[in-house]
Amino acid sequence: MTDETTTKRQQHRQLTAFQKNILYVLAEESRYGLAIKRALEDYYGEEVNHGRLYPNLDDLIQKGYVEKRELDKRTNEYGLTDDGLDAVIDDLAWALDKFVTDDERRATARKLLDETIDAEQMVEQYQKVATDGGEE
């Protein structure tokens, strides 16, 4: 592992749980601010105020995990950068490494993954985007 990789890993492991949850929301798809807010409210089961969300988004942008694009004069869209995706993957790998300690837990993790996403469909979607930009 290079020094740069180690430094990046150390940096994203210092993110708050709230910031990591923002990255998880954006890992699904790019979203505008209100859509991120709603997804987080669904997760937390309570209101997420703007004064909490936007400073954290700005911090993630500054750190290079999220990029912001202007959709129109009033709306910005936020998406993960490659570093943001790397942070999500590292976080998942660390959690699984700590959770999967025996065959029963391995089966639980596999079942959860199978219920959450159809991996074959995800690969096909990725390949389509990679080859033709997702155009029909």
DRENPA-3360 file (N, C-alpha, C; in nm, 2 decimals, always signed):
BEGIN
1 = MTDETTTK = +0.08/-0.12/+0.00/+0.00/+0.00/+0.00/+0.09/+0.12/+0.00 ~ +0.06/+0.22/-0.09/+0.14/+0.34/-0.10/+0.11/+0.43/+0.02 ~ +0.20/+0.53/+0.04/+0.18/+0.63/+0.14/+0.05/+0.71/+0.11 ~ +0.03/+0.74/-0.02/-0.09/+0.82/-0.06/-0.22/+0.74/-0.03 ~ -0.22/+0.61/-0.05/-0.34/+0.53/-0.02/-0.36/+0.53/+0.13 ~ -0.25/+0.51/+0.20/-0.26/+0.51/+0.35/-0.32/+0.64/+0.40 ~ -0.27/+0.75/+0.35/-0.31/+0.88/+0.39/-0.46/+0.90/+0.36 ~ -0.50/+0.87/+0.24/-0.64/+0.88/+0.20/-0.73/+0.80/+0.29;
9 = RQQHRQLT = -0.69/+0.67/+0.32/-0.77/+0.58/+0.41/-0.78/+0.65/+0.55 ~ -0.67/+0.70/+0.60/-0.68/+0.76/+0.73/-0.77/+0.88/+0.73 ~ -0.77/+0.96/+0.62/-0.86/+1.08/+0.61/-1.00/+1.04/+0.61 ~ -1.04/+0.94/+0.53/-1.18/+0.91/+0.52/-1.23/+0.83/+0.64 ~ -1.14/+0.77/+0.71/-1.18/+0.70/+0.84/-1.21/+0.80/+0.95 ~ -1.17/+0.92/+0.93/-1.20/+1.03/+1.03/-1.33/+1.10/+1.00 ~ -1.40/+1.06/+0.90/-1.53/+1.13/+0.87/-1.63/+1.09/+0.98 ~ -1.73/+1.18/+1.00/-1.83/+1.15/+1.10/-1.93/+1.05/+1.04;
17 = AFQKNILY = -2.01/+0.98/+1.13/-2.11/+0.89/+1.08/-2.21/+0.96/+0.99 ~ -2.24/+1.08/+1.02/-2.33/+1.16/+0.94/-2.27/+1.18/+0.80 ~ -2.15/+1.22/+0.79/-2.08/+1.24/+0.66/-2.08/+1.10/+0.58 ~ -2.05/+0.99/+0.65/-2.04/+0.86/+0.58/-2.18/+0.83/+0.53 ~ -2.29/+0.86/+0.61/-2.42/+0.84/+0.56/-2.46/+0.92/+0.44 ~ -2.41/+1.04/+0.43/-2.42/+1.12/+0.31/-2.36/+1.05/+0.19 ~ -2.24/+1.00/+0.21/-2.17/+0.93/+0.10/-2.25/+0.80/+0.06 ~ -2.30/+0.73/+0.16/-2.38/+0.61/+0.12/-2.50/+0.65/+0.04;
25 = VLAEESRY = -2.57/+0.76/+0.08/-2.69/+0.80/+0.00/-2.64/+0.84/-0.15 ~ -2.53/+0.90/-0.16/-2.48/+0.94/-0.29/-2.42/+0.82/-0.37 ~ -2.39/+0.72/-0.30/-2.34/+0.60/-0.37/-2.45/+0.53/-0.45 ~ -2.57/+0.55/-0.41/-2.68/+0.50/-0.49/-2.70/+0.57/-0.62 ~ -2.70/+0.71/-0.61/-2.71/+0.79/-0.73/-2.68/+0.94/-0.69 ~ -2.65/+1.02/-0.79/-2.63/+1.16/-0.76/-2.77/+1.22/-0.73 ~ -2.77/+1.32/-0.64/-2.90/+1.38/-0.60/-2.88/+1.53/-0.57 ~ -2.99/+1.59/-0.57/-2.99/+1.73/-0.53/-3.01/+1.74/-0.38;
33 = GLAIKRAL = -2.98/+1.85/-0.32/-2.97/+1.86/-0.18/-3.10/+1.81/-0.10 ~ -3.22/+1.85/-0.15/-3.34/+1.81/-0.08/-3.36/+1.66/-0.09 ~ -3.32/+1.60/-0.19/-3.33/+1.45/-0.21/-3.24/+1.38/-0.11 ~ -3.12/+1.44/-0.09/-3.02/+1.38/+0.01/-3.09/+1.40/+0.15 ~ -3.14/+1.52/+0.18/-3.21/+1.54/+0.31/-3.32/+1.44/+0.33 ~ -3.40/+1.42/+0.24/-3.51/+1.32/+0.25/-3.46/+1.18/+0.28 ~ -3.36/+1.14/+0.20/-3.31/+1.00/+0.22/-3.25/+0.99/+0.36 ~ -3.18/+1.09/+0.41/-3.13/+1.09/+0.55/-3.24/+1.09/+0.65;
41 = EDYYGEEV = -3.34/+1.16/+0.63/-3.46/+1.17/+0.72/-3.53/+1.03/+0.73 ~ -3.54/+0.97/+0.61/-3.59/+0.83/+0.61/-3.51/+0.74/+0.70 ~ -3.38/+0.75/+0.69/-3.29/+0.67/+0.76/-3.29/+0.70/+0.91 ~ -3.29/+0.82/+0.95/-3.28/+0.86/+1.09/-3.42/+0.86/+1.16 ~ -3.53/+0.87/+1.08/-3.66/+0.88/+1.13/-3.69/+1.01/+1.20 ~ -3.62/+1.11/+1.16/-3.64/+1.25/+1.21/-3.59/+1.35/+1.11 ~ -3.63/+1.48/+1.14/-3.59/+1.58/+1.05/-3.44/+1.61/+1.05 ~ -3.38/+1.63/+0.94/-3.24/+1.67/+0.93/-3.24/+1.81/+0.88;
49 = NHGRLYPN = -3.19/+1.90/+0.96/-3.20/+2.04/+0.92/-3.09/+2.09/+0.83 ~ -3.12/+2.19/+0.75/-3.03/+2.24/+0.65/-2.90/+2.28/+0.72 ~ -2.90/+2.33/+0.84/-2.78/+2.38/+0.91/-2.69/+2.26/+0.94 ~ -2.73/+2.14/+0.93/-2.65/+2.03/+0.96/-2.60/+1.97/+0.82 ~ -2.70/+1.96/+0.73/-2.67/+1.89/+0.60/-2.57/+1.97/+0.52 ~ -2.59/+2.10/+0.49/-2.51/+2.17/+0.39/-2.37/+2.20/+0.44 ~ -2.34/+2.23/+0.56/-2.20/+2.24/+0.60/-2.13/+2.11/+0.59 ~ -2.19/+1.99/+0.61/-2.13/+1.86/+0.59/-2.11/+1.83/+0.45;
57 = LDDLIQKG = -2.20/+1.87/+0.36/-2.18/+1.86/+0.22/-2.06/+1.94/+0.17 ~ -2.06/+2.06/+0.22/-1.94/+2.15/+0.18/-1.81/+2.09/+0.23 ~ -1.81/+2.03/+0.35/-1.69/+1.97/+0.40/-1.65/+1.85/+0.31 ~ -1.74/+1.77/+0.27/-1.71/+1.66/+0.18/-1.67/+1.70/+0.05 ~ -1.72/+1.81/+0.00/-1.67/+1.87/-0.13/-1.53/+1.91/-0.11 ~ -1.50/+1.99/-0.01/-1.37/+2.04/+0.02/-1.26/+1.93/+0.03 ~ -1.30/+1.82/+0.09/-1.21/+1.70/+0.11/-1.20/+1.62/-0.02 ~ -1.29/+1.64/-0.12/-1.27/+1.57/-0.24/-1.36/+1.45/-0.26;
65 = YVEKRELD = -1.45/+1.42/-0.16/-1.54/+1.31/-0.17/-1.66/+1.32/-0.25 ~ -1.71/+1.45/-0.26/-1.83/+1.48/-0.33/-1.80/+1.60/-0.43 ~ -1.87/+1.59/-0.54/-1.86/+1.70/-0.64/-2.00/+1.76/-0.65 ~ -2.00/+1.90/-0.67/-2.13/+1.97/-0.68/-2.14/+2.02/-0.83 ~ -2.26/+2.00/-0.89/-2.29/+2.06/-1.02/-2.41/+2.14/-1.01 ~ -2.41/+2.25/-1.09/-2.53/+2.33/-1.09/-2.63/+2.28/-1.19 ~ -2.75/+2.24/-1.14/-2.86/+2.19/-1.23/-2.93/+2.31/-1.29 ~ -2.96/+2.41/-1.21/-3.02/+2.54/-1.26/-2.97/+2.64/-1.16;
73 = KRTNEYGL = -3.03/+2.76/-1.17/-2.98/+2.87/-1.09/-3.01/+2.85/-0.94 ~ -3.10/+2.76/-0.91/-3.14/+2.74/-0.77/-3.11/+2.61/-0.71 ~ -3.07/+2.51/-0.80/-3.05/+2.37/-0.76/-2.92/+2.32/-0.80 ~ -2.85/+2.26/-0.70/-2.73/+2.19/-0.72/-2.75/+2.04/-0.71 ~ -2.67/+1.97/-0.79/-2.67/+1.82/-0.78/-2.54/+1.78/-0.72 ~ -2.54/+1.68/-0.63/-2.42/+1.63/-0.56/-2.40/+1.49/-0.60 ~ -2.27/+1.45/-0.63/-2.24/+1.31/-0.66/-2.10/+1.28/-0.60 ~ -2.08/+1.14/-0.59/-1.96/+1.09/-0.54/-1.84/+1.11/-0.64;
81 = TDDGLDAV = -1.73/+1.14/-0.59/-1.61/+1.14/-0.67/-1.55/+1.00/-0.65 ~ -1.44/+0.97/-0.73/-1.37/+0.84/-0.71/-1.33/+0.82/-0.57 ~ -1.28/+0.93/-0.50/-1.23/+0.92/-0.36/-1.35/+0.89/-0.27 ~ -1.47/+0.95/-0.30/-1.59/+0.92/-0.22/-1.63/+0.78/-0.23 ~ -1.62/+0.72/-0.35/-1.66/+0.58/-0.37/-1.56/+0.49/-0.30 ~ -1.43/+0.53/-0.31/-1.33/+0.45/-0.24/-1.35/+0.45/-0.09 ~ -1.40/+0.57/-0.03/-1.43/+0.58/+0.11/-1.54/+0.48/+0.15 ~ -1.65/+0.48/+0.06/-1.76/+0.39/+0.09/-1.72/+0.25/+0.09;
89 = IDDLAWAL = -1.64/+0.21/-0.01/-1.59/+0.07/-0.02/-1.50/+0.03/+0.09 ~ -1.41/+0.12/+0.13/-1.33/+0.09/+0.25/-1.41/+0.08/+0.38 ~ -1.51/+0.16/+0.39/-1.59/+0.15/+0.51/-1.67/+0.02/+0.51 ~ -1.72/-0.02/+0.40/-1.79/-0.15/+0.39/-1.70/-0.27/+0.42 ~ -1.58/-0.26/+0.36/-1.48/-0.37/+0.38/-1.44/-0.38/+0.53 ~ -1.42/-0.27/+0.59/-1.38/-0.27/+0.73/-1.50/-0.33/+0.82 ~ -1.62/-0.28/+0.79/-1.74/-0.33/+0.87/-1.75/-0.49/+0.85 ~ -1.74/-0.53/+0.73/-1.76/-0.67/+0.70/-1.64/-0.75/+0.76;
97 = DKFVTDDE = -1.52/-0.70/+0.76/-1.41/-0.77/+0.82/-1.44/-0.79/+0.97 ~ -1.50/-0.69/+1.04/-1.53/-0.70/+1.18/-1.65/-0.79/+1.21 ~ -1.75/-0.79/+1.12/-1.87/-0.86/+1.14/-1.86/-1.01/+1.10 ~ -1.80/-1.04/+0.99/-1.79/-1.18/+0.94/-1.68/-1.25/+1.01 ~ -1.72/-1.32/+1.13/-1.63/-1.39/+1.21/-1.65/-1.54/+1.21 ~ -1.76/-1.59/+1.15/-1.78/-1.73/+1.14/-1.88/-1.75/+1.02 ~ -1.91/-1.88/+0.99/-1.99/-1.92/+0.88/-2.13/-1.87/+0.89 ~ -2.18/-1.86/+1.01/-2.32/-1.81/+1.03/-2.33/-1.66/+0.99;
105 = RRATARKL = -2.24/-1.59/+1.04/-2.23/-1.44/+1.01/-2.21/-1.42/+0.86 ~ -2.12/-1.51/+0.80/-2.09/-1.50/+0.66/-2.23/-1.52/+0.58 ~ -2.30/-1.62/+0.62/-2.43/-1.65/+0.56/-2.53/-1.53/+0.57 ~ -2.53/-1.47/+0.69/-2.61/-1.35/+0.72/-2.57/-1.24/+0.62 ~ -2.44/-1.21/+0.61/-2.40/-1.10/+0.52/-2.43/-1.13/+0.38 ~ -2.42/-1.26/+0.33/-2.45/-1.29/+0.19/-2.60/-1.28/+0.17 ~ -2.68/-1.32/+0.26/-2.83/-1.31/+0.25/-2.87/-1.16/+0.24 ~ -2.81/-1.08/+0.33/-2.84/-0.93/+0.32/-2.80/-0.87/+0.19;
113 = LDETIDAE = -2.68/-0.91/+0.14/-2.64/-0.86/+0.01/-2.73/-0.91/-0.10 ~ -2.77/-1.03/-0.10/-2.86/-1.09/-0.20/-3.00/-1.02/-0.20 ~ -3.04/-0.99/-0.08/-3.17/-0.92/-0.07/-3.17/-0.77/-0.11 ~ -3.05/-0.71/-0.10/-3.03/-0.57/-0.12/-3.01/-0.54/-0.27 ~ -2.93/-0.62/-0.34/-2.90/-0.58/-0.47/-2.88/-0.71/-0.56 ~ -2.91/-0.70/-0.68/-2.89/-0.81/-0.77/-2.75/-0.78/-0.84 ~ -2.65/-0.84/-0.79/-2.51/-0.81/-0.84/-2.50/-0.83/-0.99 ~ -2.56/-0.92/-1.05/-2.55/-0.94/-1.19/-2.61/-0.82/-1.26;
121 = QMVEQYQK = -2.72/-0.77/-1.22/-2.78/-0.65/-1.28/-2.69/-0.53/-1.26 ~ -2.63/-0.52/-1.15/-2.54/-0.41/-1.13/-2.42/-0.41/-1.22 ~ -2.36/-0.53/-1.24/-2.25/-0.54/-1.34/-2.29/-0.51/-1.48 ~ -2.41/-0.56/-1.52/-2.46/-0.52/-1.65/-2.48/-0.37/-1.67 ~ -2.54/-0.31/-1.57/-2.56/-0.16/-1.57/-2.42/-0.09/-1.58 ~ -2.33/-0.13/-1.50/-2.20/-0.07/-1.51/-2.13/-0.09/-1.65 ~ -2.14/-0.21/-1.70/-2.08/-0.23/-1.83/-2.15/-0.15/-1.94 ~ -2.28/-0.13/-1.93/-2.35/-0.05/-2.03/-2.30/+0.09/-2.02;
129 = VATDGGEE = -2.30/+0.15/-1.90/-2.25/+0.29/-1.88/-2.11/+0.30/-1.93 ~ -2.02/+0.20/-1.90/-1.88/+0.21/-1.93/-1.86/+0.21/-2.09 ~ -1.95/+0.13/-2.16/-1.93/+0.12/-2.30/-2.00/+0.22/-2.38 ~ -2.12/+0.26/-2.34/-2.19/+0.36/-2.42/-2.24/+0.48/-2.35 ~ -2.20/+0.50/-2.23/-2.25/+0.61/-2.15/-2.39/+0.60/-2.10 ~ -2.44/+0.47/-2.11/-2.58/+0.45/-2.06/-2.69/+0.49/-2.15 ~ -2.66/+0.52/-2.28/-2.76/+0.56/-2.37/-2.83/+0.44/-2.43 ~ -2.96/+0.46/-2.45/-3.04/+0.35/-2.50/-3.03/+0.34/-2.65;
% end
